């Protein structure tokens, strides 16, 4: 059976059955009343990267991610949906973020697990806004868990890919929403002193990339589990520049070190296993800068792993 959503195509193994199904054969458009499942939503933006002085190209990220996701195996019967893309029109990043937030909130209201396909990391404030819209007057404790070489806590005249988490923290404080911000993979050589000071002043929990080696992993998983024990909802965001350059060359700011996949994946598993994951996104994929689609393939693997693990956790609850 072929996909009914544009942008998805790939190999078909015979005989066609549940056991041979790939994502492109399973993805559909979300309709009112559809069974809850995983719903991808693209944010085709590099306006925030441009404003932040980075190398543009991330607007092409959602299309590249769909291409790499298409051939991945569908490991269970969780419904899979594609809610389309939100584009930035005439440089209006703020308008695009608001439109994205409204679409994401609707997916959350329908009990889907939204997966944002970036785009620059300006997707993060859009995702946060969508989660806040969904929560409405409820005030659960929310944790943003960010895999990133950068804090993205800049104070700038306009929103950019460097400002989303300061925007989220300030919005949450203004609206009485308890919010914890955790960053894994911070590079000491990629953040100025004022950013470390800002993180300390705001009570941000962060772990540097050189503190996330394989020998550190058991302790880091325990620490992360402790940080997430008292939260009610988790927003997971993954900036691909948190990975080593060899694994993620197709980003605006490639890492000089990064965190290896054999550390990243168990941490992602621990987050998914909490059963509290409400939304995730992947940011900073820039296909014009990618080599042999390496970064896009890694990003698709991460999405595949997290969504499957989150599905297992939901069934176990």
Secondary structure, 3 states (H helix, E strand, C coil): CCCCCCCCCCCCCCCCCHHHCEHHHHEECCCCCCCCEEEEEEEECCHHHHHCCCCCCHHHHHHHHHHHHHCCECCCCCEEEEEEEEECCCCCHHHHHHHHHHHHHHHHHCCCEEEEEECCCCHHHHHHHHHHHHHCCCCCCEEEEEECCCCCCCCCCCCCCCCHHHHHHHHHHHCCCCEEEEEEEECCCCCCHHHHHHHHHCCCEEEEHHHCCHHHHHHHHHHHHHHHCCCCEEEEEEEHHHCECCCCCCCCCCECCCCCHHHHHHHHHHHHHCCCEEEEEEECCCHHHCCCCHHHHHHHHHHHHHHHHHHHHHHHC
